[in-house]
Amino acid sequence: MITPLYKYHGGIHPAEEKSLTRSEPVLPVPDPAEVVISLNQGIGAVNRPLVAVGDHIKKGQRISECFHPLSAPVHAPCKGIVTAIEMRPFTHPSGMDNLAIVIKSEPDNDTDSVAAEPIDLQQILNDLPAEDIVTRIRMAGVIGLGGAGFPTSTKIRTGTQARIKTLIINGMECEPYITCDDRLMQESADEIIRGIEVIDHLLKPEEIMVGIEDNKPEAIMEMQKAAATSSSSIDIVTIPTLYPSGGEKQLIKILTGQEVPSSGYAHDISVLSQNVATAQAIYHAILEKPLTHRLVTVTGDGVTRPGNYRVAIGTPIKTLLDNCLISDEPVEITVGGPMMGFKLQSPESSIIKTVNCLIVQKISSLPPRPEIRNCIRCGACSDSCPASLLPQQLYWASQSRDFEKTGELHIFDCIECGCCDYVCPSNIPLVDYYRHAKGVLRSQQREKAKSEEARKRHEFRDDRLLREKEEKAKKLAKKRAALKAKKSRGSEQESDDNSKKEAIRAAIERTKAKKLANSNSENSQPTDKKDGADNGQS
């Protein structure tokens, strides 16, 4: 099947620099004497430890929990004893410290194979409800291994709700130097395809495409062989090499011709994408094997043994580089690729799930930092921008601290690919300006959100107090009315009682008068007779 390809705006052809490692087979790195597992992996909130200092833990044991939807738990990559839970250097551009669990490793004779015997994946999927499958992926700590580290379970759950039509698997690996995904596809294509089958089972998309740049012929061949044996219909698509074709929005444009809306998401246009390494991790999760190791490209003239290494999450970077025979000369270490990576602040920091490459270069071999000159308005940055932005205007707005203007220019659509930096003849560090502007805007948005939340709480409080006042007034009015009615009934009762009393009193007076009258009448009659008798005798 020939898939029609589309072109996105911009893009560049930097030197690939992949020959040092692309032909070297993956080598396992022995578990270090001490692993330092950061509790902040990916883009989510910091996890909460589930273990305490002195605890004996098993390999693969879950050692943290999280409740934030953008977080995933972490697991012990080796057997050992928890020696500390403390702040340690974090692999981040800021070089800040972060809470980490420190484990002193112990020898472990358990096999590290994913499965000792053939696994009937389809039977497992048919026996498990979809929600249980997603839960397995979450509890295995799987996050995106090719980008910012977005939790895979959350992405898939969103996909099930959005009705995904196109599933895209990203095998582009377009940044210079990095070859870990290339080697993964060459050596573990079957596991990647099995992971794609899991996603297919959950999302039931209409089409599945795996995008791979044409500079990876061996990986393309192995993926085609594995896809041919799959129960899912998977199209392996060869794409011309151009940076940054591995960006999610750019790859979607290439394969579907659709554009993700500004400030929108892929699922808004019924598309979901995953990295090839993430697909393999999904397959392992279904077999209840958590994400404890990953492939890392170690390259550059600062190491004697460049290559791709299977490394335990939590391995100190210094330990890994010593294993690769780092140069005695002063070196500069870049985490990630040369275009979108960042300078490592401390070699004492450890490997986290999103670290895919370490570029070690002798400082003596680095070219001098070029002089920054004024913008000459050549427009090269706009021509190369894959997001079709206006880098020149974004730079001016950022430089003048007109951050509201940068928002109007859609600065959050910038993927920080560095194309504008690469082509700028004035050597202006444009991406640094954009990152600063984004940070300020995010801070302003957070403050605005806090103010809005405070305003809502204040209004709610005022409404509550007014409601309580009105309810109290109603109760008081009702009570007063009842009291008035009671008094009214009391006055009427008293009036009735007085009337009755007056009637009784009148009756008594009449009775008394009547008795008195009768008494007087009786007394008067005998007197008359006596008087008459007396008169008669005389």
DRENLO-826897 format. One line per 5 residues: number of its first residue (from 1); their letters; for each residue y, z, x of C-alpha. Coordinates in steps of 0.5 Angstrom, whole numbers, plus 500, padded with zeros to 3 digits. Example, Ala and Ser with C-alpha at 12.3 -4.5 7.8 and 13.67 -1.06 7.14 Angstrom:
1> AS> 491:516:525 | 498:514:527 $
// end
This chain:
1> MITPL> 500:500:500 | 507:498:503 | 512:503:501 | 519:500:500 | 524:504:505 $
6> YKYHG> 531:505:504 | 537:507:509 | 542:512:509 | 549:512:512 | 550:514:519 $
11> GIHPA> 545:516:524 | 544:516:532 | 539:514:537 | 539:520:542 | 534:520:548 $
16> EEKSL> 528:522:546 | 525:526:552 | 519:527:549 | 514:525:554 | 514:532:558 $
21> TRSEP> 509:535:552 | 507:529:547 | 501:528:551 | 499:535:552 | 493:538:548 $
26> VLPVP> 495:545:544 | 494:551:549 | 493:558:546 | 497:563:549 | 493:570:550 $
31> DPAEV> 496:576:545 | 501:579:550 | 500:587:551 | 506:588:546 | 508:584:540 $
36> VISLN> 515:585:537 | 515:583:530 | 522:582:527 | 522:584:519 | 527:579:518 $
41> QGIGA> 523:572:518 | 526:566:515 | 532:566:510 | 531:572:506 | 532:580:506 $
46> VNRPL> 529:584:511 | 522:587:509 | 520:594:509 | 515:597:513 | 508:599:510 $
51> VAVGD> 506:602:517 | 508:608:521 | 508:609:528 | 501:611:531 | 498:607:525 $
56> HIKKG> 492:603:528 | 492:596:525 | 487:590:524 | 489:583:526 | 492:579:520 $
61> QRISE> 493:586:516 | 500:586:512 | 505:590:515 | 511:589:511 | 513:588:504 $
66> CFHPL> 519:585:500 | 521:584:493 | 527:579:495 | 525:572:492 | 527:569:498 $
71> SAPVH> 523:573:503 | 516:573:505 | 511:579:508 | 509:579:515 | 502:580:518 $
76> APCKG> 500:583:525 | 497:577:529 | 493:582:533 | 489:589:533 | 493:595:536 $
81> IVTAI> 497:601:535 | 504:601:532 | 508:604:538 | 515:604:535 | 519:601:529 $
86> EMRPF> 526:600:531 | 532:595:533 | 530:590:538 | 533:583:540 | 533:578:534 $
91> THPSG> 532:571:536 | 538:569:532 | 545:565:535 | 549:572:534 | 544:575:539 $
96> MDNLA> 544:581:534 | 539:587:534 | 534:587:528 | 529:592:525 | 522:590:528 $
101> IVIKS> 515:593:528 | 512:594:536 | 505:593:536 | 501:595:543 | 495:590:542 $
106> EPDND> 488:592:543 | 482:587:545 | 479:584:539 | 472:580:539 | 473:577:532 $
111> TDSVA> 473:570:532 | 480:566:530 | 477:560:527 | 479:559:520 | 472:558:517 $
116> AEPID> 465:559:520 | 462:554:515 | 465:548:510 | 469:550:505 | 469:547:498 $
121> LQQIL> 477:547:497 | 477:544:490 | 472:549:488 | 476:554:490 | 482:551:487 $
126> NDLPA> 479:550:480 | 476:557:480 | 483:560:481 | 489:560:476 | 495:557:479 $
131> EDIVT> 499:563:479 | 494:566:483 | 494:560:488 | 502:561:489 | 501:569:490 $
136> RIRMA> 496:567:495 | 501:563:499 | 506:568:498 | 502:574:500 | 500:570:506 $
141> GVIGL> 507:570:509 | 508:562:509 | 515:560:509 | 518:553:511 | 516:552:519 $
146> GGAGF> 520:546:520 | 527:548:517 | 531:554:515 | 525:558:513 | 525:558:506 $
151> PTSTK> 519:562:502 | 514:556:500 | 511:560:494 | 518:560:491 | 519:553:493 $
156> IRTGT> 513:551:490 | 514:555:483 | 521:552:482 | 517:545:483 | 512:547:478 $
161> QARIK> 518:549:473 | 522:542:475 | 516:537:474 | 516:534:480 | 514:527:480 $
166> TLIIN> 515:525:488 | 512:530:493 | 514:528:500 | 511:531:507 | 515:531:513 $
171> GMECE> 512:529:519 | 518:526:522 | 520:531:528 | 526:527:529 | 530:532:534 $
176> PYITC> 529:530:542 | 524:534:546 | 520:537:540 | 513:535:539 | 509:541:536 $
181> DDRLM> 508:537:529 | 506:531:533 | 501:534:536 | 499:538:530 | 498:532:526 $
186> QESAD> 494:529:532 | 489:535:532 | 489:538:525 | 490:532:521 | 484:534:516 $
191> EIIRG> 488:541:515 | 494:538:513 | 491:534:508 | 487:540:505 | 494:543:505 $
196> IEVID> 497:537:501 | 491:537:496 | 493:544:494 | 500:542:493 | 498:536:489 $
201> HLLKP> 493:541:485 | 499:545:483 | 505:540:482 | 501:534:480 | 506:529:482 $
206> EEIMV> 506:522:481 | 506:520:488 | 505:523:495 | 508:520:501 | 508:523:508 $
211> GIEDN> 513:520:512 | 512:520:520 | 517:516:525 | 514:510:529 | 514:513:535 $
216> KPEAI> 508:517:534 | 503:512:533 | 497:517:535 | 499:522:529 | 500:516:524 $
221> MEMQK> 493:514:526 | 490:521:525 | 493:522:519 | 491:516:516 | 484:517:517 $
226> AAATS> 484:524:514 | 488:521:508 | 482:516:507 | 477:522:506 | 482:526:501 $
231> SSSID> 481:527:493 | 489:526:493 | 492:519:493 | 496:520:499 | 501:515:502 $
236> IVTIP> 502:515:510 | 509:512:511 | 511:509:518 | 519:510:518 | 523:507:524 $
241> TLYPS> 526:512:529 | 533:514:527 | 536:521:528 | 536:525:523 | 531:522:519 $
246> GGEKQ> 527:528:519 | 533:532:515 | 530:533:508 | 536:529:504 | 535:523:509 $
251> LIKIL> 528:523:508 | 528:523:501 | 533:517:501 | 529:513:506 | 523:514:501 $
256> TGQEV> 525:514:494 | 532:511:495 | 535:517:491 | 540:522:493 | 540:529:492 $
261> PSSGY> 546:531:489 | 552:534:492 | 551:542:493 | 544:540:489 | 537:541:491 $
266> AHDIS> 531:536:491 | 528:539:485 | 534:536:481 | 531:529:482 | 524:531:481 $
271> VLSQN> 522:531:489 | 519:537:493 | 518:536:500 | 514:540:505 | 513:540:513 $
276> VATAQ> 506:538:516 | 506:545:519 | 507:548:512 | 502:544:509 | 497:547:514 $
281> AIYHA> 499:554:513 | 498:553:505 | 491:551:507 | 490:557:511 | 493:561:506 $
286> ILEKP> 488:559:500 | 483:561:505 | 486:568:505 | 488:567:513 | 496:569:513 $
291> LTHRL> 501:566:518 | 500:570:524 | 501:564:529 | 505:558:530 | 505:552:535 $
296> VTVTG> 511:552:539 | 514:546:544 | 516:549:551 | 519:544:555 | 525:542:560 $
301> DGVTR> 525:542:568 | 525:550:568 | 518:551:566 | 512:548:571 | 507:548:565 $
306> PGNYR> 511:544:559 | 507:543:553 | 505:545:546 | 502:552:545 | 499:556:540 $
311> VAIGT> 503:563:540 | 503:569:536 | 509:571:532 | 512:577:535 | 510:574:542 $
316> PIKTL> 516:576:547 | 520:570:549 | 520:572:556 | 512:573:556 | 511:566:553 $
321> LDNCL> 515:563:559 | 512:567:564 | 505:564:562 | 509:557:562 | 511:559:569 $
326> ISDEP> 518:559:569 | 523:557:574 | 525:562:579 | 532:559:579 | 537:561:573 $
331> VEITV> 536:557:567 | 539:556:560 | 534:557:554 | 535:553:548 | 532:555:541 $
336> GGPMM> 530:549:537 | 532:542:539 | 538:540:543 | 542:537:537 | 541:543:532 $
341> GFKLQ> 538:549:536 | 542:555:539 | 543:558:546 | 538:564:547 | 542:570:548 $
346> SPESS> 536:575:550 | 529:573:553 | 527:580:550 | 527:577:543 | 521:575:540 $
351> IIKTV> 518:569:537 | 519:568:529 | 516:564:524 | 522:559:525 | 522:558:532 $
356> NCLIV> 519:551:534 | 521:549:541 | 524:553:547 | 528:548:552 | 528:551:559 $
361> QKISS> 533:548:563 | 535:550:570 | 543:551:570 | 544:547:577 | 541:541:573 $
366> LPPRP> 546:542:567 | 552:537:567 | 558:540:567 | 562:542:560 | 566:536:559 $
371> EIRNC> 573:537:558 | 576:537:550 | 581:532:549 | 585:531:542 | 582:527:537 $
376> IRCGA> 584:519:538 | 582:518:530 | 577:513:532 | 572:514:526 | 566:514:530 $
381> CSDSC> 564:521:527 | 565:518:520 | 560:512:522 | 555:517:524 | 555:522:519 $
386> PASLL> 548:522:515 | 551:526:509 | 557:521:508 | 562:526:509 | 569:525:513 $
391> PQQLY> 568:529:519 | 575:528:522 | 579:531:516 | 574:537:516 | 576:538:523 $
396> WASQS> 583:538:521 | 582:542:515 | 578:547:519 | 583:547:525 | 589:549:521 $
401> RDFEK> 585:554:517 | 585:550:510 | 578:553:508 | 580:551:501 | 581:544:503 $
406> TGELH> 574:544:507 | 571:546:501 | 574:540:497 | 571:536:502 | 564:538:501 $
411> IFDCI> 563:542:507 | 557:545:505 | 553:538:505 | 554:538:512 | 547:539:515 $
416> ECGCC> 550:541:522 | 546:535:525 | 551:534:531 | 551:527:530 | 559:527:530 $
421> DYVCP> 559:532:536 | 554:527:540 | 559:520:539 | 566:524:539 | 569:521:545 $
426> SNIPL> 574:527:546 | 568:532:546 | 571:536:540 | 565:541:538 | 566:539:531 $
431> VDYYR> 560:543:528 | 562:549:531 | 569:548:527 | 564:547:521 | 560:553:522 $
436> HAKGV> 566:557:522 | 569:554:516 | 562:555:512 | 562:562:515 | 569:564:512 $
441> LRSQQ> 568:560:506 | 561:564:504 | 565:571:506 | 571:569:501 | 565:567:496 $
446> REKAK> 562:573:497 | 568:577:496 | 570:573:490 | 563:575:487 | 564:582:489 $
451> SEEAR> 571:582:485 | 568:578:479 | 563:583:479 | 568:589:479 | 572:586:474 $
456> KRHEF> 566:585:469 | 564:592:471 | 571:595:469 | 572:591:463 | 565:593:461 $
461> RDDRL> 567:600:462 | 574:599:458 | 570:596:452 | 565:602:453 | 570:607:453 $
466> LREKE> 574:603:447 | 567:603:443 | 566:610:444 | 573:612:442 | 573:608:436 $
471> EKAKK> 566:611:434 | 569:618:435 | 575:616:431 | 570:614:425 | 566:620:426 $
476> LAKKR> 572:624:426 | 575:620:420 | 568:621:416 | 568:628:418 | 575:629:415 $
481> AALKA> 573:625:409 | 567:630:408 | 571:636:409 | 576:633:404 | 571:632:399 $
486> KKSRG> 568:638:400 | 575:642:399 | 576:638:393 | 569:639:390 | 571:647:392 $
491> SEQES> 578:646:388 | 574:643:382 | 569:649:382 | 574:654:383 | 578:651:377 $
496> DDNSK> 572:651:373 | 570:658:375 | 577:660:373 | 577:657:366 | 570:660:365 $
501> KEAIR> 573:667:367 | 579:666:362 | 575:664:357 | 570:670:358 | 576:674:359 $
506> AAIER> 579:671:352 | 572:672:349 | 572:679:351 | 579:680:349 | 578:678:342 $
511> TKAKK> 572:682:342 | 576:688:344 | 581:686:339 | 576:685:333 | 573:692:335 $
516> LANSN> 579:695:335 | 581:692:328 | 574:694:325 | 575:701:328 | 582:702:325 $
521> SENSQ> 580:699:318 | 574:704:318 | 578:710:320 | 584:708:315 | 579:708:309 $
526> PTDKK> 576:716:309 | 584:718:309 | 586:715:303 | 580:718:299 | 582:725:302 $
531> DGADN> 589:724:300 | 587:722:293 | 583:728:292 | 588:733:294 | 593:730:290 $
536> GQS> 588:730:284 | 587:738:285 | 594:739:285 $
// end
